[in-house]
Amino acid sequence: MRGFLPIAVLLLAGCMTPAQDGEASTDPLPPLAAQKDAPRLAMLEHVLGGYFSSDITNPPTVCASWHDGREEEALPPGEEVALIARFPQLAPMTRCVRTDNGWRDAETEQPALVFTVHNFTCASETSCSAWAGYRSSEANSMSYLYRGDWGGRAWQFTRDMRIIAE
């Protein structure tokens, strides 16, 4: 974890572009949804974007993971850095630890949320679906079915309003 943070800071600094007057500019990064070959990551970006754009007072620590087996898996470092570059409020998965009472922030000992995409499948190169949502404790989890379709320039997602309790 401690070795990851300096690398992440350097990589994020590389996202800065020189401005006209020599000052650094923080031009927005292109959406991950524009990458046709990364629908799972685009879906996670979509879910996190919805959460981080909402008006939440005192938000908990938030981490992101994949869940295609029995337990959450950390994102590959490049994918985690890409999401953190777009959502600075997102913490590395190493900050979120599972306890008997749910997820906690390893540094602050406060509750945490883990957003996850699971059961991800693609029927074709242009149509994918998965369950996505958050987990905070075993009793407090919610996932929705998302469908993603490649629209020629970006992945577009729709959420089925039915939920599944994990």
N, C-alpha and C positions, 0 to 999 in steps of 0.2 A: 504494500500500500504506500509506504513512504517513498519508495523508489518510483512509483507510478505517477505521483503528483507532479514532481518536477518535469517529467517527460510530457505529461499532459499540458502543463503550462507552456512549455516550449512549442508543442504542436499547436496549441491554441494561439500563441503569439504569431505563428506562421499564417494564421487566418487574417491577419491585419494586412491591409494594402496601403501603399504609399498614396497620400493625397496630393493634390496639385501643388500645395505650398510646402511640401516636405513633411508635414505632420502625418501621423498615423490615422487612418480612417477605419472605421469598423463597419464597412459595407456588410449588409446582411448576407449570410451564406445561402447558397441556393438550396431549396428544399430537397430533402432526401427523396421525396416522392417523385422527383424528376429523374431518378435513376431506375430505369426499367428492370435492371438485373438485381435490384435490392427491395423487393416488395415487402418482405418481413420487417426490415428496418424502417421502411417508409410507413408501415402500419404502426409501428411503435412510436415513430415521430408524430403521427396523427393523434394517437391516444394521449401522449404526453402533452402535445400542443393544446388539446382540449382542456386538460387538467390545469396546466400552467397559465392559461389565459383566463381562467375563472377567478373570481374574487374570493380568495380564501384567507381568513384571518389566522395568523399564527400557523402557517403550514408546517407539517412535520417534514422530517428528512425524507426525500424521495429517491429511490434507486430504481433501476430497470434491469430486467432479466428475460431470458427465454425459459420456457417451461415445456419441453417436449418429452419429458420422461417423468420420473417420480418427484424430482426436486428442481428448484430454480437453478439455472445455470447463469453464470456471469456472461455478459456479452464479450465477444472478442474485443481486445483493447482498441482497435481502430474504430469499431462501431460505437463503443462507449465514448470515446473521445469525440466522434462526430456528433453524437447526441448532446454531450456536455457543452460543446461549442455552440450549439443552437439553444440549449436550455441551461444556463449557468446555475440554476437552482437545483439541477440534478446532481446527486452525489454518486461517486463510484460505488459499485455493488459491494465492495469490501467494507463500506461504512455500515451496511445493513446486515444485521445478524439475526438469525432465528433463535428465539427463546421459547420456553414453555408457554409464555403469554403472548406470543406473536413476534413481530419484527421490531427491533430496536436499533437505534443509531449507536454504533460501537464507540464513538467518541463522546457523545453527550449523554448516553443512556436514556434518551427520550424515545417515544414511539416513532416508528418509521412506516412508510408505505413502500411496497415493492410493486411496481407496475410490470406486468408480464404479458407476453403473447404466447399462447399455447395452442397445440393441435393445429399448427399452420400447415395448410395444404394448398396446392395450386392445381386446378383442373386443366390449365393451359398456361402458356407464357403470358397471357393477358388477363387471367382471372384467378384470384386467390381468396382464401377465407381462413379465419382463425378466431378463436376466442381471445379476448384481450380485456384486461381490467387491472384491478389492484388487489393486493393482499396486505392486511395490517395484522390480523390475527386469524386463527382458524375460524372464529365465529364472525369475523368481519372481513368478508371477501366478496367481490362482485365482478363478474365477467359478462361481457356482451359479445354477441357474434358480429364480427365485422366482415364485410365483403369488399374486396379491392378489385378494381378493374383499371387496366391501363388505358388511358384516354388519348394516347398518341403523343402526349408531352409529359404526362404525370400520372401517377397512381391516384385514383379517386376512391374514397372509402365511404361506405354507408354502414350504419349501425342498425342491427335488428334490435328493436326495443325490448324483446324478451331477454331475460337474464338467466344465467345459470349460477347457482350457488356452488362454490367449490368445496 
